[in-house]
Amino acid sequence: MIEMDATSFEDLVSEEIDRLPQQMLAGLDNVVFVVEDRPEDGSLDLLGLYDGLALTERDRYGLGELPDRIIVYREPHLDACADVDELRDEVHTTLVHEIAHFYGIDDARLHELGWA
């Protein structure tokens, strides 16, 4: 486990978002990235969450809709990682994983691709 305050962790997440391929980010419509300390149940098991409706499940979407959220949980990441390099890798993987859910890719396929 490593120690990192909330501001430093948010900066790290922002840096990792900036490192993602532009074509991956270009299709994210009405999506916000959020950092929270822990999931609602208080566990350290969940690193991230896509909270929204995948593109493959939308029939109409737009006006007046709240943005979908990609949530990155700080404390579970810190608990799972031994150093900052490992933390960066894990945050990167979490971001790709949750963005994939936005595009409609399920966990089984993400396991096949090595992103779960």
MMTF fields as JSON, N, C-alpha, C and O atoms, coordinates in Angstrom:
{
  "mmtfVersion": "1.0.0",
  "mmtfProducer": "UNKNOWN",
  "numBonds": 463,
  "numAtoms": 464,
  "numGroups": 116,
  "numChains": 1,
  "numModels": 1,
  "chainsPerModel": [1],
  "groupsPerChain": [116],
  "chainIdList": ["A"],
  "bondAtomList": [4, 2, 8, 6, 12, 10, 16, 14, 20, 18, 24, 22, 28, 26, 32, 30, 36, 34, 40, 38, 44, 42, 48, 46, 52, 50, 56, 54, 60, 58, 64, 62, 68, 66, 72, 70, 76, 74, 80, 78, 84, 82, 88, 86, 92, 90, 96, 94, 100, 98, 104, 102, 108, 106, 112, 110, 116, 114, 120, 118, 124, 122, 128, 126, 132, 130, 136, 134, 140, 138, 144, 142, 148, 146, 152, 150, 156, 154, 160, 158, 164, 162, 168, 166, 172, 170, 176, 174, 180, 178, 184, 182, 188, 186, 192, 190, 196, 194, 200, 198, 204, 202, 208, 206, 212, 210, 216, 214, 220, 218, 224, 222, 228, 226, 232, 230, 236, 234, 240, 238, 244, 242, 248, 246, 252, 250, 256, 254, 260, 258, 264, 262, 268, 266, 272, 270, 276, 274, 280, 278, 284, 282, 288, 286, 292, 290, 296, 294, 300, 298, 304, 302, 308, 306, 312, 310, 316, 314, 320, 318, 324, 322, 328, 326, 332, 330, 336, 334, 340, 338, 344, 342, 348, 346, 352, 350, 356, 354, 360, 358, 364, 362, 368, 366, 372, 370, 376, 374, 380, 378, 384, 382, 388, 386, 392, 390, 396, 394, 400, 398, 404, 402, 408, 406, 412, 410, 416, 414, 420, 418, 424, 422, 428, 426, 432, 430, 436, 434, 440, 438, 444, 442, 448, 446, 452, 450, 456, 454, 460, 458],
  "bondOrderList": [1, 1, 1, 1, 1, 1, 1, 1, 1, 1, 1, 1, 1, 1, 1, 1, 1, 1, 1, 1, 1, 1, 1, 1, 1, 1, 1, 1, 1, 1, 1, 1, 1, 1, 1, 1, 1, 1, 1, 1, 1, 1, 1, 1, 1, 1, 1, 1, 1, 1, 1, 1, 1, 1, 1, 1, 1, 1, 1, 1, 1, 1, 1, 1, 1, 1, 1, 1, 1, 1, 1, 1, 1, 1, 1, 1, 1, 1, 1, 1, 1, 1, 1, 1, 1, 1, 1, 1, 1, 1, 1, 1, 1, 1, 1, 1, 1, 1, 1, 1, 1, 1, 1, 1, 1, 1, 1, 1, 1, 1, 1, 1, 1, 1, 1],
  "groupList": [{"groupName": "MET", "atomNameList": ["N", "CA", "C", "O"], "elementList": ["N", "C", "C", "O"], "formalChargeList": [0, 0, 0, 0], "bondAtomList": [1, 0, 2, 1, 3, 2], "bondOrderList": [1, 1, 2], "singleLetterCode": "M", "chemCompType": "L-PEPTIDE LINKING"}, {"groupName": "ILE", "atomNameList": ["N", "CA", "C", "O"], "elementList": ["N", "C", "C", "O"], "formalChargeList": [0, 0, 0, 0], "bondAtomList": [1, 0, 2, 1, 3, 2], "bondOrderList": [1, 1, 2], "singleLetterCode": "I", "chemCompType": "L-PEPTIDE LINKING"}, {"groupName": "GLU", "atomNameList": ["N", "CA", "C", "O"], "elementList": ["N", "C", "C", "O"], "formalChargeList": [0, 0, 0, 0], "bondAtomList": [1, 0, 2, 1, 3, 2], "bondOrderList": [1, 1, 2], "singleLetterCode": "E", "chemCompType": "L-PEPTIDE LINKING"}, {"groupName": "ASP", "atomNameList": ["N", "CA", "C", "O"], "elementList": ["N", "C", "C", "O"], "formalChargeList": [0, 0, 0, 0], "bondAtomList": [1, 0, 2, 1, 3, 2], "bondOrderList": [1, 1, 2], "singleLetterCode": "D", "chemCompType": "L-PEPTIDE LINKING"}, {"groupName": "ALA", "atomNameList": ["N", "CA", "C", "O"], "elementList": ["N", "C", "C", "O"], "formalChargeList": [0, 0, 0, 0], "bondAtomList": [1, 0, 2, 1, 3, 2], "bondOrderList": [1, 1, 2], "singleLetterCode": "A", "chemCompType": "L-PEPTIDE LINKING"}, {"groupName": "THR", "atomNameList": ["N", "CA", "C", "O"], "elementList": ["N", "C", "C", "O"], "formalChargeList": [0, 0, 0, 0], "bondAtomList": [1, 0, 2, 1, 3, 2], "bondOrderList": [1, 1, 2], "singleLetterCode": "T", "chemCompType": "L-PEPTIDE LINKING"}, {"groupName": "SER", "atomNameList": ["N", "CA", "C", "O"], "elementList": ["N", "C", "C", "O"], "formalChargeList": [0, 0, 0, 0], "bondAtomList": [1, 0, 2, 1, 3, 2], "bondOrderList": [1, 1, 2], "singleLetterCode": "S", "chemCompType": "L-PEPTIDE LINKING"}, {"groupName": "PHE", "atomNameList": ["N", "CA", "C", "O"], "elementList": ["N", "C", "C", "O"], "formalChargeList": [0, 0, 0, 0], "bondAtomList": [1, 0, 2, 1, 3, 2], "bondOrderList": [1, 1, 2], "singleLetterCode": "F", "chemCompType": "L-PEPTIDE LINKING"}, {"groupName": "LEU", "atomNameList": ["N", "CA", "C", "O"], "elementList": ["N", "C", "C", "O"], "formalChargeList": [0, 0, 0, 0], "bondAtomList": [1, 0, 2, 1, 3, 2], "bondOrderList": [1, 1, 2], "singleLetterCode": "L", "chemCompType": "L-PEPTIDE LINKING"}, {"groupName": "VAL", "atomNameList": ["N", "CA", "C", "O"], "elementList": ["N", "C", "C", "O"], "formalChargeList": [0, 0, 0, 0], "bondAtomList": [1, 0, 2, 1, 3, 2], "bondOrderList": [1, 1, 2], "singleLetterCode": "V", "chemCompType": "L-PEPTIDE LINKING"}, {"groupName": "ARG", "atomNameList": ["N", "CA", "C", "O"], "elementList": ["N", "C", "C", "O"], "formalChargeList": [0, 0, 0, 0], "bondAtomList": [1, 0, 2, 1, 3, 2], "bondOrderList": [1, 1, 2], "singleLetterCode": "R", "chemCompType": "L-PEPTIDE LINKING"}, {"groupName": "PRO", "atomNameList": ["N", "CA", "C", "O"], "elementList": ["N", "C", "C", "O"], "formalChargeList": [0, 0, 0, 0], "bondAtomList": [1, 0, 2, 1, 3, 2], "bondOrderList": [1, 1, 2], "singleLetterCode": "P", "chemCompType": "L-PEPTIDE LINKING"}, {"groupName": "GLN", "atomNameList": ["N", "CA", "C", "O"], "elementList": ["N", "C", "C", "O"], "formalChargeList": [0, 0, 0, 0], "bondAtomList": [1, 0, 2, 1, 3, 2], "bondOrderList": [1, 1, 2], "singleLetterCode": "Q", "chemCompType": "L-PEPTIDE LINKING"}, {"groupName": "GLY", "atomNameList": ["N", "CA", "C", "O"], "elementList": ["N", "C", "C", "O"], "formalChargeList": [0, 0, 0, 0], "bondAtomList": [1, 0, 2, 1, 3, 2], "bondOrderList": [1, 1, 2], "singleLetterCode": "G", "chemCompType": "PEPTIDE LINKING"}, {"groupName": "ASN", "atomNameList": ["N", "CA", "C", "O"], "elementList": ["N", "C", "C", "O"], "formalChargeList": [0, 0, 0, 0], "bondAtomList": [1, 0, 2, 1, 3, 2], "bondOrderList": [1, 1, 2], "singleLetterCode": "N", "chemCompType": "L-PEPTIDE LINKING"}, {"groupName": "TYR", "atomNameList": ["N", "CA", "C", "O"], "elementList": ["N", "C", "C", "O"], "formalChargeList": [0, 0, 0, 0], "bondAtomList": [1, 0, 2, 1, 3, 2], "bondOrderList": [1, 1, 2], "singleLetterCode": "Y", "chemCompType": "L-PEPTIDE LINKING"}, {"groupName": "HIS", "atomNameList": ["N", "CA", "C", "O"], "elementList": ["N", "C", "C", "O"], "formalChargeList": [0, 0, 0, 0], "bondAtomList": [1, 0, 2, 1, 3, 2], "bondOrderList": [1, 1, 2], "singleLetterCode": "H", "chemCompType": "L-PEPTIDE LINKING"}, {"groupName": "CYS", "atomNameList": ["N", "CA", "C", "O"], "elementList": ["N", "C", "C", "O"], "formalChargeList": [0, 0, 0, 0], "bondAtomList": [1, 0, 2, 1, 3, 2], "bondOrderList": [1, 1, 2], "singleLetterCode": "C", "chemCompType": "L-PEPTIDE LINKING"}, {"groupName": "TRP", "atomNameList": ["N", "CA", "C", "O"], "elementList": ["N", "C", "C", "O"], "formalChargeList": [0, 0, 0, 0], "bondAtomList": [1, 0, 2, 1, 3, 2], "bondOrderList": [1, 1, 2], "singleLetterCode": "W", "chemCompType": "L-PEPTIDE LINKING"}],
  "groupTypeList": [0, 1, 2, 0, 3, 4, 5, 6, 7, 2, 3, 8, 9, 6, 2, 2, 1, 3, 10, 8, 11, 12, 12, 0, 8, 4, 13, 8, 3, 14, 9, 9, 7, 9, 9, 2, 3, 10, 11, 2, 3, 13, 6, 8, 3, 8, 8, 13, 8, 15, 3, 13, 8, 4, 8, 5, 2, 10, 3, 10, 15, 13, 8, 13, 2, 8, 11, 3, 10, 1, 1, 9, 15, 10, 2, 11, 16, 8, 3, 4, 17, 4, 3, 9, 3, 2, 8, 10, 3, 2, 9, 16, 5, 5, 8, 9, 16, 2, 1, 4, 16, 7, 15, 13, 1, 3, 3, 4, 10, 8, 16, 2, 8, 13, 18, 4],
  "groupIdList": [1, 2, 3, 4, 5, 6, 7, 8, 9, 10, 11, 12, 13, 14, 15, 16, 17, 18, 19, 20, 21, 22, 23, 24, 25, 26, 27, 28, 29, 30, 31, 32, 33, 34, 35, 36, 37, 38, 39, 40, 41, 42, 43, 44, 45, 46, 47, 48, 49, 50, 51, 52, 53, 54, 55, 56, 57, 58, 59, 60, 61, 62, 63, 64, 65, 66, 67, 68, 69, 70, 71, 72, 73, 74, 75, 76, 77, 78, 79, 80, 81, 82, 83, 84, 85, 86, 87, 88, 89, 90, 91, 92, 93, 94, 95, 96, 97, 98, 99, 100, 101, 102, 103, 104, 105, 106, 107, 108, 109, 110, 111, 112, 113, 114, 115, 116],
  "secStructList": [7, 7, 7, 7, 7, 2, 2, 2, 2, 2, 2, 2, 2, 2, 2, 2, 2, 2, 2, 1, 7, 2, 2, 2, 2, 2, 6, 7, 7, 1, 3, 3, 3, 3, 3, 3, 1, 1, 7, 6, 6, 7, 7, 1, 1, 7, 7, 3, 3, 3, 3, 1, 7, 7, 4, 4, 4, 7, 1, 1, 7, 7, 6, 6, 7, 7, 7, 3, 3, 3, 3, 3, 3, 2, 2, 2, 2, 2, 2, 2, 7, 1, 1, 2, 2, 2, 2, 2, 2, 2, 2, 2, 2, 2, 2, 2, 2, 2, 2, 2, 2, 2, 6, 6, 7, 7, 2, 2, 2, 2, 2, 2, 2, 6, 7, 7],
  "xCoordList": [0.852, 0.0, 0.888, 1.931, 0.463, 1.188, 0.285, -0.933, 0.878, 0.144, 0.141, 1.167, -1.006, -1.107, -2.374, -3.45, -2.249, -3.423, -4.339, -3.949, -5.55, -6.579, -6.175, -6.415, -5.568, -5.175, -4.113, -4.199, -3.122, -2.06, -2.615, -2.205, -3.544, -4.148, -4.972, -4.903, -5.739, -6.519, -5.597, -5.909, -4.472, -3.493, -2.968, -2.833, -2.671, -2.185, -3.237, -2.907, -4.498, -5.577, -5.683, -5.84, -5.6, -5.657, -4.518, -4.711, -3.332, -2.178, -2.4, -2.049, -2.976, -3.234, -4.333, -4.275, -5.323, -6.345, -5.683, -5.986, -4.781, -4.08, -3.217, -2.938, -2.79, -1.946, -2.755, -2.184, -4.059, -4.887, -4.927, -4.812, -5.087, -5.176, -6.353, -7.446, -6.121, -7.145, -8.397, -9.513, -8.211, -9.382, -10.249, -11.447, -9.673, -10.444, -11.298, -12.431, -10.76, -11.455, -12.433, -13.406, -12.18, -12.966, -14.452, -15.296, -14.779, -16.175, -16.914, -18.112, -16.215, -16.861, -17.735, -17.248, -19.015, -19.967, -20.744, -21.324, -20.756, -21.515, -21.036, -21.835, -19.709, -19.083, -18.133, -17.37, -18.183, -17.245, -16.435, -16.922, -15.197, -14.337, -14.388, -14.265, -14.572, -14.716, -13.78, -13.63, -13.153, -12.36, -13.1, -13.487, -13.288, -13.892, -12.968, -12.175, -13.075, -12.212, -12.482, -11.555, -13.751, -14.142, -15.516, -16.276, -15.825, -17.196, -18.173, -17.763, -19.445, -20.477, -20.475, -20.787, -20.127, -20.137, -18.888, -18.771, -17.967, -16.778, -15.678, -14.642, -15.875, -14.896, -13.663, -13.658, -12.644, -11.429, -11.286, -10.218, -12.35, -12.302, -12.508, -12.022, -13.209, -13.572, -12.67, -12.596, -11.983, -11.056, -11.734, -11.32, -12.771, -13.456, -14.852, -15.225, -15.621, -17.004, -17.438, -17.179, -18.108, -18.782, -20.231, -20.921, -20.698, -22.06, -22.782, -22.715, -23.471, -24.171, -24.77, -24.884, -25.144, -25.766, -24.816, -24.504, -24.363, -23.409, -23.983, -25.195, -23.097, -23.529, -24.367, -25.316, -24.016, -24.729, -26.136, -26.922, -26.465, -27.779, -28.659, -29.788, -28.159, -28.908, -29.766, -29.297, -31.024, -31.846, -32.054, -32.099, -32.178, -32.2, -31.456, -31.545, -30.739, -29.9, -29.579, -29.364, -29.546, -29.16, -29.754, -29.426, -30.61, -31.131, -31.574, -32.429, -30.993, -31.397, -30.844, -31.137, -30.052, -29.487, -28.322, -27.485, -28.277, -27.1, -25.935, -26.137, -24.724, -23.588, -23.354, -23.586, -22.887, -22.398, -21.138, -20.492, -20.793, -19.607, -18.676, -19.113, -17.407, -16.38, -15.72, -15.078, -15.893, -15.407, -14.139, -14.099, -13.113, -11.867, -11.771, -11.826, -11.629, -11.59, -10.142, -9.327, -9.841, -8.489, -7.987, -6.945, -8.702, -8.203, -7.995, -6.979, -8.897, -8.616, -7.353, -6.6, -7.129, -5.901, -4.665, -3.702, -4.701, -3.549, -3.306, -2.159, -4.375, -4.259, -3.655, -2.946, -3.937, -3.52, -2.105, -1.539, -1.532, -0.267, 0.873, 0.681, 2.066, 3.248, 4.052, 4.794, 3.914, 4.678, 3.934, 2.914, 4.457, 3.765, 3.718, 2.723, 4.754, 4.724, 3.61, 2.889, 3.478, 2.4, 1.043, 0.092, 0.954, -0.282, -0.671, -1.83, 0.288, 0.002, -0.526, -1.504, 0.128, -0.311, -1.729, -2.544, -2.02, -3.344, -4.427, -5.524, -4.13, -5.088, -5.335, -6.473, -4.272, -4.407, -5.327, -6.237, -5.074, -5.906, -7.353, -8.272, -7.562, -8.924, -9.627, -10.79, -8.945, -9.55, -9.95, -11.063, -9.044, -9.353, -10.541, -11.44, -10.546, -11.614, -12.976, -13.951, -13.033, -14.31, -14.743, -15.936, -13.808, -14.144, -14.685, -15.614, -14.115, -14.614, -16.076, -16.861, -16.444, -17.855, -18.739, -19.856, -18.272, -19.031, -19.314, -20.409, -18.318, -18.463, -19.204, -19.405, -19.613, -20.411, -19.61, -20.149, -18.352, -17.528, -17.708, -17.491, -18.103, -18.383, -17.119, -16.062, -17.26, -16.118, -15.496, -14.274, -16.306, -15.769, -14.817, -13.73, -15.231, -14.379, -13.148, -12.062, -13.3, -12.151, -11.128, -9.923, -11.597, -10.686, -9.911, -8.702, -10.622, -9.964, -8.888, -7.844, -9.154, -8.214, -7.115, -6.177, -7.239, -6.239, -6.433, -5.491, -7.654, -7.946, -8.868, -9.551, -8.911, -9.781, -9.021, -9.588],
  "yCoordList": [-1.183, 0.0, 1.233, 1.266, 2.238, 3.505, 4.608, 4.442, 5.712, 6.883, 7.964, 8.222, 8.588, 9.711, 10.484, 9.897, 11.801, 12.602, 12.709, 12.38, 13.171, 13.217, 14.087, 13.715, 15.233, 16.145, 15.514, 15.595, 14.892, 14.242, 13.089, 12.885, 12.336, 11.229, 11.753, 11.194, 12.807, 13.39, 13.875, 13.71, 14.467, 14.902, 13.715, 13.792, 12.612, 11.41, 10.87, 10.488, 10.834, 10.364, 11.265, 10.764, 12.571, 13.505, 13.262, 13.291, 13.021, 12.732, 11.454, 11.39, 10.449, 9.19, 9.347, 8.71, 10.179, 10.466, 11.115, 10.765, 12.057, 12.733, 11.783, 12.063, 10.67, 9.694, 8.691, 7.939, 8.678, 7.744, 8.156, 9.341, 7.192, 7.525, 8.467, 8.276, 9.456, 10.452, 9.819, 10.254, 8.786, 8.142, 7.443, 7.268, 7.039, 6.432, 7.489, 7.216, 8.671, 9.748, 10.506, 11.079, 10.51, 11.329, 10.974, 11.851, 9.711, 9.295, 9.447, 9.173, 9.88, 10.017, 11.264, 12.382, 11.056, 12.154, 12.186, 11.179, 13.332, 13.516, 12.568, 11.933, 12.49, 11.643, 12.5, 13.297, 12.335, 13.032, 11.993, 10.904, 12.352, 11.52, 12.068, 13.274, 11.166, 11.539, 10.668, 9.474, 11.284, 10.525, 10.548, 11.607, 9.37, 9.245, 8.391, 7.608, 8.546, 7.785, 6.285, 5.494, 5.889, 4.47, 4.307, 5.267, 3.071, 2.786, 2.985, 3.036, 3.095, 3.321, 2.271, 2.586, 1.023, -0.034, 0.0, -0.798, 0.906, 1.069, 0.066, 0.101, -0.824, -1.881, -1.341, -0.222, -2.151, -1.832, -2.735, -2.794, -3.43, -4.401, -3.788, -4.332, -2.686, -2.093, -0.903, 0.036, -0.942, 0.134, 1.244, 2.4, 0.905, 1.906, 1.45, 0.299, 2.377, 2.079, 2.973, 4.177, 2.365, 3.151, 3.263, 2.251, 4.472, 4.742, 5.444, 6.666, 4.663, 5.254, 4.179, 3.017, 4.587, 3.698, 3.546, 4.518, 2.319, 2.054, 2.464, 2.433, 2.844, 3.244, 2.16, 2.461, 0.915, -0.192, -0.391, -1.145, 0.274, 0.128, 1.363, 1.399, 2.347, 3.602, 3.577, 3.233, 3.945, 4.136, 5.622, 6.073, 6.362, 7.826, 8.358, 7.806, 9.415, 9.94, 11.38, 11.702, 12.229, 13.583, 14.612, 14.666, 15.413, 16.579, 16.306, 15.454, 17.028, 16.951, 15.783, 15.643, 14.939, 13.784, 14.22, 15.024, 13.681, 13.889, 13.164, 12.152, 13.652, 12.956, 11.596, 11.397, 10.661, 9.4, 9.708, 10.733, 8.81, 9.04, 7.839, 6.688, 8.13, 7.122, 7.48, 8.522, 6.587, 6.848, 6.033, 4.832, 6.697, 6.043, 6.172, 7.274, 5.038, 5.026, 5.082, 4.221, 6.091, 6.353, 5.293, 4.683, 5.067, 4.178, 2.736, 2.14, 2.148, 0.805, 0.748, -0.224, 1.788, 1.829, 1.886, 1.149, 2.755, 2.883, 1.585, 1.21, 0.907, -0.348, -1.46, -2.329, -1.426, -2.5, -2.325, -3.267, -1.14, -0.844, -0.624, -0.093, -1.049, -0.951, 0.312, 0.752, 0.913, 2.125, 2.944, 2.511, 4.116, 5.047, 4.503, 4.712, 3.819, 3.247, 2.216, 2.203, 1.359, 0.375, 1.072, 0.646, 2.131, 2.908, 3.502, 3.417, 4.099, 4.657, 3.579, 3.795, 2.422, 1.326, 0.889, 0.651, 0.785, 0.323, 1.359, 0.992, 2.634, 3.691, 3.673, 3.81, 3.505, 3.441, 2.279, 2.442, 1.114, -0.061, 0.182, -0.183, 0.788, 1.083, 2.027, 1.808, 3.068, 4.015, 3.321, 3.509, 2.524, 1.812, 0.878, 0.808, 0.17, -0.771, -0.065, -0.532, 1.048, 1.752, 2.437, 2.477, 2.971, 3.557, 2.475, 2.721, 1.287, 0.171, -0.131, -0.435, -0.05, -0.256, 0.806, 0.498, 2.033, 3.086, 2.656, 2.873, 2.049, 1.621, 0.291, -0.194, -0.304, -1.521, -2.808, -3.876, -2.739, -3.949, -4.508, -3.803, -5.768, -6.365, -6.943, -7.016, -7.353, -7.863, -9.1, -9.248, -9.98, -11.2, -10.844, -11.411, -9.916, -9.498, -8.761, -8.923, -7.955, -7.255, -8.243, -8.013, -9.334, -10.39, -10.989, -11.209, -11.244, -11.794, -10.849, -11.289, -9.548, -8.541, -8.172, -7.453, -8.672, -8.383, -7.067, -6.546, -6.524, -5.235, -5.4, -4.449, -6.562, -6.769, -7.434, -7.689],
  "zCoordList": [0.0, 0.0, 0.0, 0.654, -0.737, -0.746, -0.216, -0.134, 0.137, 0.643, -0.433, -1.063, -0.638, -1.57, -1.241, -1.117, -1.098, -0.776, -1.999, -3.119, -1.757, -2.796, -3.977, -5.126, -3.716, -4.805, -5.687, -6.912, -5.088, -5.867, -6.69, -7.832, -6.116, -6.843, -8.025, -9.119, -7.818, -8.914, -10.031, -11.21, -9.666, -10.674, -11.468, -12.689, -10.775, -11.439, -12.404, -13.527, -11.979, -12.852, -14.084, -15.197, -13.903, -15.033, -16.005, -17.22, -15.467, -16.328, -17.128, -18.307, -16.5, -17.2, -18.249, -19.3, -17.982, -19.0, -20.205, -21.345, -19.958, -21.05, -21.87, -23.036, -21.291, -21.99, -22.82, -23.61, -22.646, -23.415, -24.88, -25.193, -25.778, -27.206, -27.477, -26.946, -28.288, -28.591, -29.192, -28.908, -30.029, -30.635, -29.593, -29.815, -28.462, -27.39, -26.689, -26.294, -26.54, -25.836, -26.73, -26.24, -28.032, -28.963, -28.946, -29.127, -28.734, -28.761, -27.449, -27.377, -26.406, -25.1, -25.094, -24.921, -25.283, -25.324, -24.019, -23.612, -23.366, -22.133, -21.029, -20.342, -20.88, -19.864, -19.038, -19.585, -17.729, -16.847, -16.072, -15.766, -15.765, -14.937, -13.52, -13.303, -12.552, -11.154, -10.319, -10.576, -9.317, -8.361, -7.027, -6.535, -6.455, -5.126, -4.271, -4.792, -2.956, -2.07, -2.124, -2.292, -1.983, -1.961, -2.589, -2.709, -2.99, -3.425, -2.268, -1.108, -2.578, -1.557, -0.458, 0.691, -0.787, 0.235, 1.123, 2.052, 0.848, 1.675, 1.412, 2.077, 0.464, 0.205, -0.517, -1.03, -0.541, -1.283, -2.506, -3.114, -2.862, -3.96, -5.346, -6.337, -5.423, -6.704, -6.999, -6.206, -8.143, -8.508, -9.29, -9.21, -10.046, -10.851, -11.205, -10.98, -11.767, -12.122, -13.263, -13.262, -14.245, -15.274, -14.849, -14.723, -14.63, -14.196, -15.328, -15.462, -16.139, -17.272, -18.16, -17.773, -19.34, -20.314, -21.496, -22.184, -21.725, -22.808, -24.164, -24.378, -25.06, -26.402, -27.074, -27.798, -26.836, -27.47, -26.92, -27.495, -25.812, -25.193, -25.371, -24.88, -26.052, -26.202, -27.452, -28.537, -27.288, -28.469, -28.716, -29.86, -27.652, -27.757, -26.541, -25.444, -26.757, -25.686, -26.043, -27.212, -25.058, -25.384, -24.466, -23.281, -24.998, -24.316, -22.889, -22.643, -21.966, -20.585, -19.807, -18.62, -20.441, -19.749, -18.87, -19.282, -17.657, -16.825, -17.463, -18.135, -17.272, -17.887, -17.251, -16.058, -18.079, -17.553, -16.758, -16.974, -15.835, -15.01, -15.082, -15.066, -15.159, -14.966, -13.649, -13.514, -12.674, -11.32, -11.082, -11.35, -10.577, -10.183, -8.662, -8.116, -7.994, -6.532, -6.029, -6.36, -5.239, -4.758, -3.78, -4.019, -2.696, -1.649, -2.126, -1.769, -2.909, -3.417, -4.287, -4.229, -5.088, -5.89, -4.994, -5.206, -4.005, -3.116, -2.349, -2.109, -1.968, -1.238, -2.106, -1.6, -3.398, -4.304, -4.851, -5.404, -4.704, -5.378, -4.388, -3.294, -4.808, -3.946, -4.189, -3.31, -5.387, -5.685, -6.738, -7.275, -7.019, -7.927, -9.353, -10.048, -9.806, -11.153, -11.296, -12.294, -10.302, -10.314, -10.248, -10.902, -9.468, -9.358, -10.708, -11.114, -11.399, -12.734, -13.679, -14.394, -13.675, -14.545, -14.204, -15.095, -12.908, -12.479, -12.803, -13.224, -12.613, -12.972, -14.479, -14.926, -15.256, -16.718, -17.116, -17.929, -16.532, -16.822, -16.418, -17.152, -15.268, -14.801, -15.764, -16.102, -16.209, -17.148, -18.452, -18.943, -19.006, -20.25, -20.032, -20.87, -18.92, -18.597, -18.533, -19.122, -17.822, -17.66, -18.95, -19.252, -19.708, -21.016, -21.94, -22.709, -21.869, -22.684, -22.357, -23.255, -21.085, -20.719, -21.367, -21.783, -21.463, -22.158, -23.606, -24.125, -24.243, -25.633, -25.771, -26.885, -24.639, -24.681, -24.617, -24.908, -24.25, -24.134, -22.725, -21.74, -22.634, -21.323, -20.681, -21.306, -19.414, -18.655, -19.292, -19.28, -19.841, -20.453, -21.601, -21.714, -22.436, -23.561, -23.059, -23.616, -22.015, -21.454, -20.889, -20.995, -20.293, -19.814, -20.994, -20.914, -22.073, -23.269, -23.796, -24.276, -23.702, -24.213, -23.22, -23.562, -21.982, -20.969, -20.227, -19.63, -20.261, -19.604, -18.423, -18.044, -17.836, -16.669, -15.547, -14.484]
}
